[in-house]
Amino acid sequence: MDKVWWWVMDIILPVVLLLALIWLVFLRRSKGSDKTTYDATKAGYAEEEERRREGTDGL
């Protein structure tokens, strides 16, 4: 029975952990398109620039 547990720990658990990590990577990937990301970044920079010009960026 000891050999079965070692086989489980040496083979099965690393495979399960690898599959879980791969699943998490795909789960956390951005779901937005490149254009959506670009537009959001551009809007964020414009808002930051506007705050800088108004002098309220330190708030």
C-alpha positions as CSV (number, residue, x, y, z in Angstrom):
1,M,0.0,0.0,0.0
2,D,3.0,2.3,0.6
3,K,4.0,2.1,-3.0
4,V,0.5,3.2,-4.1
5,W,0.6,6.3,-1.9
6,W,4.1,7.2,-3.3
7,W,2.8,6.8,-6.8
8,V,-0.1,9.0,-6.1
9,M,2.1,11.7,-4.5
10,D,4.8,11.5,-7.3
11,I,2.6,11.2,-10.4
12,I,-1.0,12.2,-9.7
13,L,-0.6,15.2,-7.4
14,P,1.9,17.1,-9.7
15,V,-0.4,16.5,-12.7
16,V,-3.4,17.8,-10.7
17,L,-1.5,20.9,-9.6
18,L,-0.2,21.5,-13.1
19,L,-3.8,21.3,-14.5
20,A,-5.0,23.7,-11.7
21,L,-2.3,26.2,-12.6
22,I,-3.1,26.1,-16.3
23,W,-6.8,26.5,-15.5
24,L,-6.0,29.5,-13.3
25,V,-3.9,31.1,-16.0
26,F,-6.6,30.8,-18.6
27,L,-9.2,32.0,-16.1
28,R,-7.3,35.2,-15.3
29,R,-6.5,36.1,-18.9
30,S,-8.0,39.4,-20.1
31,K,-11.4,39.0,-21.7
32,G,-11.3,42.4,-23.4
33,S,-10.2,43.0,-27.0
34,D,-7.1,45.0,-27.8
35,K,-9.2,47.9,-28.9
36,T,-11.2,47.9,-25.7
37,T,-7.9,47.8,-23.7
38,Y,-6.4,50.6,-25.8
39,D,-9.5,52.8,-25.4
40,A,-9.6,52.3,-21.7
41,T,-5.9,53.2,-21.4
42,K,-6.3,56.2,-23.5
43,A,-9.3,57.4,-21.4
44,G,-7.3,56.8,-18.2
45,Y,-4.3,58.8,-19.5
46,A,-6.7,61.7,-20.6
47,E,-8.3,61.8,-17.2
48,E,-4.9,61.8,-15.5
49,E,-3.7,64.6,-17.7
50,E,-6.8,66.6,-17.0
51,R,-6.3,66.2,-13.2
52,R,-2.7,67.3,-13.6
53,R,-3.6,70.4,-15.5
54,E,-6.3,71.3,-12.9
55,G,-3.8,70.8,-10.1
56,T,-5.9,68.1,-8.4
57,D,-3.7,65.2,-9.1
58,G,-2.2,65.2,-5.6
59,L,-5.6,64.4,-3.9
